Amino acid sequence: MSKERIFLSSPHMSGLEKDYIEDAFRTNWISPLGPHVSAFEQETADYVGVKGGVALNSGSSALHLALKLTGVEPGDVVFCSSLTFVASANPILYLGAEPVFIDSEPGSWNMCPDALRRAFENAVRLNKLPKAVVVVNIYGQSADFEKIKPLADQYNVPIIEDAAESFGAFYNNKPSGSFGDFSILSFNGNKMITTSGGGMLLSNNQKALEKARFWSTQAREPVLHYEHKEVGYNYRLSNILAGIGRGQLRVLTDRVEARRRVFERYRQELSPVSGIDFMPEMKNSRSSRWLTVMTLDPSTIKPSVNYLINQLSKEDIEARPAWKPLHLQPLFQKCLFFPHHTGDVAQSLFHKGICLPSGSNLTDAQQSKVLSIIHSVLKS
């Protein structure tokens, strides 16, 4: 008998999605756009507390359009968090711009305000301010916008909040995704909620959102024939997938609570082990704990991160290292990087961090198995 695969973060359907899907079939709204798209946009915007949203086929599409809306052009500079998935920076390259990477801070693992300040001061010296700052909320936790936003405002540079991993989180009692001039969400299969594949662009700037809708539907001019004056994209979300999203949105709070319980059990059972720690939660924030990330101190813990991942894999359990920082990726080897004042925090977290199975549908028995193997490896 084959082993049951335990995934890092698998889709978790509620059953509510079926009602919306069946409605789409019954009304024959199968192609892109439709009433579920419009409703999903407004319901998501209402949850986040912004004026509107544009449902798209991926978070990357949303980030691409957000960068275009801030006026990013070839040769421009865009500041971006380094400790994140490559999708946070690839759209910068789509537009021919140059990313400059900002290190993390130990207290949140997100963008370091001090490193950001030094990056801005350097940009002033070079007379080349960035067109935007892409602030990424990793692993379910918001960045420290109380310190980051005044810096961006001081230089009149818009913030794009990459909340792909933090939907359902809160910072200063405000939902993640509400802090940027533009914010983006991802509904990929492994995220807090999923539409199979999809994303959303959010903002209080309704005029800009209308422009994003225009670009996302091939930039077709509002005339009887097919008229095009600008480059457009095939980026819109389908009515069926938006229906899935509406069903998922209804259980978002439950999904956050389930993942927080998973995190808390890992923390309670493993943090007593010397050399083990977990991603901290800022006092003024409430993480969605999209992924539980544990760190192993190599001076205390003998098994390496990679060894532990391989041992879990032998038992058909998916675990992964923390994000490899973008400033260490070959794709970005020529880009500037501004570290934390104590050193390269992002690189340290990459070497020490391990993402554990964290899904909201992870059973107690599955988590017990993961914990048992971790304890066994540590003892050996």
Number of C-alpha atoms within 10 A of each C-alpha: 3 5 8 10 12 23 19 18 23 18 18 19 16 14 10 17 21 14 13 20 21 13 15 21 12 10 9 12 17 16 11 16 18 19 13 24 24 16 17 24 22 19 18 22 22 13 15 23 18 21 17 22 31 26 33 29 24 25 26 26 25 31 30 24 26 28 26 18 14 17 12 22 17 12 11 18 21 22 25 26 31 32 29 24 16 17 15 22 25 16 21 25 15 12 17 14 20 22 29 23 28 34 30 29 23 16 14 20 24 26 30 26 23 20 20 26 17 16 22 21 14 14 14 13 10 9 9 12 20 24 20 24 26 28 30 27 28 26 25 27 31 35 30 23 19 13 14 19 18 12 17 19 11 9 13 13 19 19 25 26 28 34 28 29 28 29 31 27 25 21 22 14 10 14 20 34 32 23 25 22 18 29 29 33 29 31 25 20 16 20 25 32 27 25 28 18 18 26 29 28 32 33 26 18 14 14 9 17 22 14 14 25 21 17 20 24 17 16 20 18 14 10 8 6 8 9 11 13 8 12 10 16 17 14 24 24 25 21 27 27 27 33 27 25 29 26 23 23 24 15 16 16 15 13 24 24 15 20 25 22 15 24 24 14 15 21 18 10 11 18 15 10 14 11 15 18 18 17 21 14 16 16 10 12 20 21 25 28 32 28 30 24 26 24 23 22 17 14 7 11 16 15 16 16 24 16 12 18 20 16 16 22 15 10 15 15 22 19 25 19 19 25 21 20 24 28 24 16 13 8 11 17 11 13 14 15 23 23 23 21 13 8 12 17 20 29 22 14 24 17 19 20 25 25 21 27 25 26 28 24 17 19 12 11 9 17 17 13 16 21 18 12 16 17 14 11 15 14 10 8
